Amino acid sequence: MKRNLMFLAVAAVGFASCKSGFKQGEAGMQYRIVEHKGGATIQQGDFVSLQGIIKTEGDSVLSSTYEMGHPSGLVVPKPQFKGDLISALLLLSEGDSAVVKLNIDSMMKKSPGQPRPTFKGKTFVYTLRIEKVISKGKLSDQVFQGRVQEYFKGMSAKAKADEPVKIKKYIDDNKLNLTKTASGLNYVITKPGTGEKPNVGDTVEVNYTGKFLNGKVFDTSVKEEAQKSKTYQAMRPYKPARIPVGVKAVIPGWDEGLLLLTKGSKATFVIPSILGYGEQGGGQVIPPFSPLVFDIEIVNIIHPNPNAPKPVAPSMMQAQPQTRK
């Protein structure tokens, strides 16, 4: 919920204008209601679920709930200042869609301490669609939160039900001749290797690119892929990842799939959420019930040294959770 609130808080730091078809709002905010359903307008304290795209005035996409695969939800806070994005939300009702423009420099003056975005241009442009409004009104906090939780449960149930259909469509659209294992892992070897297969306990060095079914890259170890997908991070070392195999150090789809490949091979995994990040999702990056696609290359296999001293098992206080790929 905090991340979703940030989506709007950041939004509240800017917008500018296109002189045709936009109305003047408070403090220089400009808006155009594209579709108006005529319902009760959103009030402070209501829960709102929305789809949104944040762009620069040059049309570069900064953020999109459509790419995330699910709408953003929040309890509407008090506007930070006149003419911010929350002020624009309070003009809308369930089912409405609108375009809002905020001037970046005006927003920055009203949000001291926030660094100015580095891209060129004077405005943020927000395209919003209000999917659902749950009115707080005179509801008790308990009843209100219960209705919000029921809404999220419904979204999760729909995402779970839609997942097999989305996977089949992805496979059909991309004409992939995949093998499906008993667990539900889908894989195809795109380049056979010439080496051995890893065993449980070995460490493999792998290059990988992780994508959603819509093709959006969310992680990669390959610098060229990061640059092409605009996910490049200058401080990150791009090199093969070292993965212990078969010891639950990574998601189940990787644990199973890596054991199927030989050194030098390349493969594509299409991993259902039950073998990925499941109903909880992966932090702020991977939504619940998200099937994932990984392009994998086995660069090297490292066998454990049988003569190495056995590590001392850490106490429960010392043990650290594994980072899951």
C-alpha positions in Angstrom: 0.0 0.0 0.0 2.9 2.4 0.8 4.4 1.8 -2.7 1.0 2.6 -4.2 0.7 5.8 -2.1 4.2 6.8 -3.4 2.9 6.3 -7.0 0.5 9.2 -6.3 2.7 11.2 -4.0 5.4 11.3 -6.7 2.7 12.1 -9.1 1.8 15.0 -6.9 5.1 16.6 -7.7 4.4 17.7 -11.3 2.3 18.5 -14.4 2.1 21.0 -17.3 -0.2 21.7 -20.1 -1.4 21.0 -23.5 -3.6 23.9 -24.4 -6.3 22.0 -26.1 -9.2 20.3 -24.2 -7.7 20.8 -20.7 -9.4 22.6 -17.9 -7.5 24.7 -15.4 -7.5 23.3 -11.9 -6.1 24.6 -8.6 -2.7 26.2 -8.5 -1.9 25.5 -12.2 -3.0 21.8 -12.3 -4.6 21.0 -15.7 -7.0 18.1 -16.3 -9.2 16.6 -18.9 -11.9 14.1 -18.0 -12.0 11.6 -20.9 -14.9 9.5 -19.5 -17.3 10.5 -16.8 -19.7 8.0 -15.2 -21.5 10.6 -13.1 -21.1 8.7 -9.8 -20.2 10.2 -6.4 -16.8 11.9 -6.4 -13.9 10.4 -4.4 -13.5 11.7 -0.9 -10.5 11.8 1.4 -10.4 8.5 3.3 -12.0 6.5 0.5 -10.2 3.4 -0.9 -9.4 3.8 -4.6 -8.1 1.2 -7.0 -6.8 2.7 -10.3 -4.8 2.0 -13.4 -2.3 4.7 -14.3 0.5 5.7 -16.6 3.0 8.4 -15.7 4.8 10.0 -18.7 7.0 12.9 -19.4 5.7 15.6 -21.8 8.0 14.0 -24.4 5.9 10.8 -24.0 8.5 8.7 -22.2 6.8 6.2 -19.8 8.1 6.5 -16.2 5.7 4.1 -14.6 2.7 2.1 -15.6 0.3 -0.1 -13.5 -0.5 -1.9 -16.8 3.1 -3.1 -17.0 3.0 -4.1 -13.4 0.0 -6.3 -14.3 -2.4 -5.0 -11.6 -4.0 -1.7 -10.5 -2.6 0.4 -7.7 -4.7 0.7 -4.6 -4.6 3.3 -1.8 -6.7 5.1 0.9 -6.9 8.6 -0.4 -4.9 11.0 1.9 -5.3 14.7 2.4 -3.8 16.7 -0.5 -0.3 17.8 0.2 -0.9 21.1 -1.5 -3.5 22.7 -3.8 -3.3 21.4 -7.3 -1.4 18.1 -6.5 -2.5 14.7 -7.9 -4.7 13.9 -4.9 -6.6 17.1 -5.7 -7.2 15.7 -9.2 -8.4 12.4 -7.8 -11.0 14.2 -5.8 -12.6 15.4 -9.1 -13.3 11.8 -10.2 -15.6 9.0 -9.5 -15.6 5.2 -10.1 -15.3 4.4 -13.7 -14.0 7.8 -14.7 -10.8 8.2 -16.8 -8.8 11.4 -17.0 -5.5 13.0 -18.1 -3.8 15.2 -15.6 -0.8 17.5 -16.0 1.4 18.9 -13.3 4.3 21.3 -13.5 7.4 19.8 -12.1 9.1 22.9 -10.9 5.9 24.1 -9.1 5.6 20.7 -7.5 9.2 20.8 -6.3 8.7 24.2 -4.7 5.9 22.7 -2.6 7.8 19.5 -1.8 11.1 20.8 -0.3 13.8 18.2 0.0 12.7 16.1 -3.0 15.3 15.9 -5.8 14.1 17.2 -9.1 13.7 14.4 -11.8 16.7 14.4 -14.2 14.8 14.1 -17.5 14.2 17.0 -19.7 10.8 18.7 -19.7 8.5 20.7 -17.5 5.6 18.4 -16.8 4.4 15.0 -15.7 1.4 13.7 -17.6 -0.8 11.2 -15.8 -3.4 9.0 -17.5 -5.7 7.6 -14.9 -8.7 5.2 -14.8 -10.6 4.7 -11.6 -11.4 1.0 -11.4 -13.0 0.8 -7.9 -14.0 3.1 -5.1 -14.9 1.9 -1.6 -16.4 4.8 0.3 -15.4 5.2 3.9 -18.4 7.4 4.7 -19.6 6.5 8.2 -18.3 2.9 8.1 -16.3 1.8 11.1 -12.6 1.2 10.5 -13.1 -2.5 10.9 -16.0 -2.8 8.4 -14.1 -0.5 5.9 -10.9 -2.5 6.2 -12.9 -5.7 5.8 -14.4 -4.4 2.5 -10.9 -3.4 1.2 -9.5 -6.8 2.1 -12.4 -8.6 0.3 -11.6 -6.5 -2.8 -8.0 -7.6 -2.7 -9.0 -11.2 -2.2 -11.2 -10.9 -5.3 -8.3 -9.5 -7.3 -6.0 -12.3 -6.2 -8.6 -15.0 -7.0 -9.1 -13.5 -10.5 -5.3 -13.4 -11.0 -5.0 -17.0 -10.0 -7.8 -18.1 -12.3 -6.4 -16.1 -15.2 -2.9 -17.5 -14.9 -3.2 -20.8 -16.9 -5.0 -18.9 -19.7 -2.2 -16.3 -19.8 0.5 -19.0 -19.9 -1.2 -20.9 -22.7 -1.6 -17.7 -24.7 2.0 -16.7 -24.3 3.2 -20.2 -25.4 0.8 -20.1 -28.4 1.6 -16.6 -29.4 5.4 -17.2 -29.3 5.0 -20.7 -31.0 7.1 -22.3 -28.3 7.5 -26.1 -28.4 7.8 -26.6 -24.7 8.2 -29.6 -22.5 6.0 -29.6 -19.3 7.2 -31.4 -16.2 5.0 -33.0 -13.6 5.4 -30.0 -11.4 4.1 -27.6 -14.1 7.5 -26.1 -15.2 7.5 -25.4 -18.9 10.9 -25.3 -20.6 12.6 -25.5 -24.0 16.3 -26.0 -24.7 17.1 -23.4 -27.3 20.8 -24.3 -27.6 22.1 -27.7 -26.5 25.2 -27.8 -24.4 28.1 -30.2 -24.7 29.0 -30.6 -21.0 27.7 -32.4 -18.0 24.5 -31.7 -16.0 24.8 -30.3 -12.5 24.0 -32.4 -9.5 22.2 -31.3 -6.3 24.8 -29.4 -4.3 26.7 -28.1 -7.3 27.0 -24.4 -8.0 26.1 -23.2 -11.5 27.1 -19.9 -13.0 24.3 -18.6 -15.2 23.4 -15.7 -17.3 19.7 -14.9 -17.2 17.0 -12.5 -18.2 13.7 -12.5 -16.3 10.5 -11.2 -18.0 6.8 -10.9 -17.4 4.5 -12.5 -20.0 4.1 -9.0 -21.6 7.8 -9.0 -22.4 8.8 -6.4 -19.8 12.3 -7.3 -18.3 12.4 -7.1 -14.6 15.9 -8.4 -14.0 19.0 -9.6 -16.0 22.6 -10.4 -15.5 23.5 -9.4 -19.0 24.6 -5.7 -19.5 23.4 -5.5 -23.1 20.0 -6.8 -22.1 19.8 -4.3 -19.3 20.6 -1.4 -21.7 18.2 -2.6 -24.3 15.3 -3.0 -21.8 16.2 0.3 -20.0 16.8 -1.4 -16.7 20.5 -0.7 -16.6 22.0 0.2 -13.3 25.5 1.8 -13.5 26.6 0.6 -10.0 25.6 -3.0 -10.6 28.2 -5.6 -11.8 26.7 -7.5 -14.8 28.1 -11.0 -14.7 26.9 -14.6 -14.4 25.1 -15.3 -11.1 26.3 -18.2 -8.9 23.4 -20.4 -7.9 23.6 -23.4 -5.6 21.4 -26.1 -7.3 18.7 -28.2 -5.7 19.1 -26.7 -2.2 16.1 -24.3 -2.2 18.3 -21.2 -2.5 16.1 -20.0 -5.4 12.5 -20.3 -6.5 11.4 -23.9 -7.2 11.2 -23.4 -11.0 14.9 -22.6 -11.1 15.8 -25.3 -8.7 14.1 -27.9 -10.9 15.0 -26.4 -14.3 18.7 -25.9 -13.7 19.1 -29.6 -13.1 17.7 -30.3 -16.5 20.4 -28.4 -18.4 24.0 -29.1 -19.4 27.0 -26.8 -19.3 26.9 -24.5 -22.3 23.2 -24.9 -22.9 20.6 -22.2 -23.3 17.0 -22.5 -22.4 13.7 -20.7 -21.8 11.7 -21.4 -18.7 8.0 -20.4 -18.4 7.4 -20.7 -14.7 3.9 -20.7 -13.1 3.6 -18.7 -9.9 3.3 -21.9 -7.8 6.9 -22.5 -8.8 7.8 -18.8 -8.6 6.7 -16.2 -6.1 3.2 -17.5 -5.5 0.4 -15.6 -3.9 2.7 -13.2 -2.1 4.6 -12.0 -5.1 8.2 -10.9 -5.1 8.6 -7.6 -3.1 7.7 -4.5 -5.0 8.6 -5.9 -8.4 6.6 -9.1 -9.0 2.9 -9.1 -8.3 1.0 -12.1 -6.7 0.2 -15.0 -9.1 2.7 -13.8 -11.7 3.9 -16.4 -14.2 7.5 -15.5 -15.3 9.7 -16.2 -18.3 13.5 -16.7 -17.9 16.1 -17.0 -20.6 18.9 -19.0 -19.1 22.5 -19.9 -20.1 24.6 -22.3 -18.1 28.1 -20.8 -18.3 29.9 -23.1 -15.8 29.3 -25.8 -13.2 31.4 -25.8 -10.0 31.5 -29.0 -8.0 31.9 -28.8 -4.2 35.4 -29.7 -2.9 35.0 -33.1 -1.1 38.1 -32.3 1.0 36.8 -28.9 2.2 36.0 -28.7 5.9 32.3 -29.0 6.6 30.8 -25.6 7.6 29.5 -25.2 11.1 25.7 -25.0 11.1 24.7 -21.5 12.3 22.4 -21.0 15.3 18.9 -19.9 14.6 19.9 -16.4 15.7 22.8 -16.4 13.1 20.9 -17.9 10.2 20.0 -15.5 7.5 17.2 -16.1 4.9 18.2 -17.0 1.4 17.7 -14.5 -1.4 15.3 -16.1 -3.9 15.8 -15.5 -7.6 
